[in-house]
Every structure is written in C-alpha cells, then in structure tokens.
C-alpha cells in the first residue's frame, strides 16, 4: 500500500492487499485448527476453540473461496492485463 501511495496510484495495490488479506485470513484460521491442542492447554480463545474445528474449517474455506473468486477482479476491472492471469 505504501508503494502505491508513494507512486500516486494506490488502487492496484489496494486490490492486491485485499486479495492478500482474504487468502492469509483463511490460512490463519486453518492454522488455529492445527493449534487447538496447545490453545486448549493454554486457554487461548481461538476461532477453532470457540466455534469448533468444523465451523473453523468452513469459515476458513469461505475466506479462501472468496480470495480465489476475487483474484479475477483486477483483470476484469482492467487494472492488470493477461500477464497477471
């Protein structure tokens, strides 16, 4: 984002930042499932602990799915060309 602001055109970097956020959030939710044993032991209230592994997988999958669908937006909006695809 800082590079886009410095260059005077933050929109392309904003699109990529949203894409990165969605994908990373899904990954981090899946990681909370892997850490459930340690989280229970240390009384950490992660998504997987609070909602259960099945719901956490569902929520993580939704974030990943939205990221995959969203990944086509920069091309469709004409911000990036075929090289991006």
C-alpha positions as CSV (number, residue, x, y, z in Angstrom):
1,X,0.0,0.0,0.0
2,X,2.8,2.4,0.9
3,X,4.4,1.9,-2.6
4,X,1.1,2.7,-4.3
5,X,0.6,5.8,-2.2
6,X,4.1,6.9,-2.9
7,X,3.7,6.4,-6.6
8,X,0.4,8.3,-6.6
9,X,-1.8,5.4,-7.6
10,X,-2.8,3.2,-4.7
11,X,-5.8,1.4,-6.3
12,X,-3.8,-1.5,-7.8
13,X,-2.0,-2.1,-4.6
14,X,-5.3,-1.9,-2.7
15,X,-6.7,-4.7,-4.9
16,X,-3.7,-6.9,-4.2
17,X,-3.8,-6.0,-0.4
18,X,-7.5,-7.2,-0.2
19,X,-6.6,-10.4,-2.1
20,X,-3.7,-11.0,0.3
21,X,-5.8,-10.3,3.4
22,X,-8.5,-12.8,2.3
23,X,-6.1,-15.6,1.5
24,X,-4.0,-15.1,4.6
25,X,-7.0,-14.8,6.9
26,X,-8.3,-18.2,5.6
27,X,-4.8,-19.7,6.1
28,X,-4.6,-18.4,9.6
29,X,-8.0,-19.8,10.5
30,X,-6.9,-23.2,9.3
31,X,-3.7,-22.8,11.4
32,X,-5.9,-22.3,14.5
33,X,-7.3,-25.8,13.9
34,X,-3.7,-27.2,13.9
35,X,-3.0,-25.4,17.2
36,X,-6.2,-26.5,19.1
37,X,-4.4,-28.8,21.5
38,X,-1.9,-26.1,22.6
39,X,-4.6,-23.5,22.7
40,X,-6.8,-25.6,25.0
41,X,-3.9,-26.2,27.2
42,X,-3.0,-22.5,27.4
43,X,-6.6,-21.3,27.5
44,X,-6.4,-19.4,24.2
45,X,-9.8,-18.5,22.8
46,X,-9.1,-19.0,19.1
47,X,-11.8,-19.4,16.4
48,X,-11.3,-23.1,16.4
49,X,-11.7,-23.4,20.2
50,X,-14.7,-21.0,20.3
51,X,-16.6,-22.5,17.4
52,X,-15.2,-25.9,16.9
53,X,-12.9,-27.4,14.2
54,X,-15.8,-28.0,11.7
55,X,-17.0,-24.4,11.8
56,X,-13.5,-23.0,11.7
57,X,-12.8,-25.1,8.5
58,X,-16.0,-23.8,7.0
59,X,-15.1,-20.1,7.8
60,X,-11.5,-20.6,6.6
61,X,-12.8,-22.2,3.4
62,X,-15.1,-19.3,2.8
63,X,-12.2,-16.8,3.0
64,X,-10.1,-18.9,0.6
65,X,-13.0,-19.3,-1.8
66,X,-13.7,-15.5,-1.8
67,X,-10.0,-14.9,-2.3
68,X,-10.0,-17.2,-5.4
69,X,-13.1,-15.6,-6.9
70,X,-11.8,-12.1,-6.0
71,X,-8.5,-12.8,-7.7
72,X,-10.1,-12.3,-11.1
73,X,-11.4,-8.8,-10.2
74,X,-8.2,-6.9,-11.0
75,X,-8.2,-8.3,-14.5
76,X,-11.9,-7.8,-15.1
77,X,-11.6,-4.2,-13.9
78,X,-8.8,-3.7,-16.4
79,X,-6.2,-2.8,-13.7
80,X,-3.9,-5.7,-14.7
81,X,-3.5,-7.4,-18.1
82,X,-3.1,-11.0,-19.2
83,X,0.3,-11.4,-17.6
84,X,-1.5,-11.1,-14.2
85,X,-3.7,-14.0,-15.1
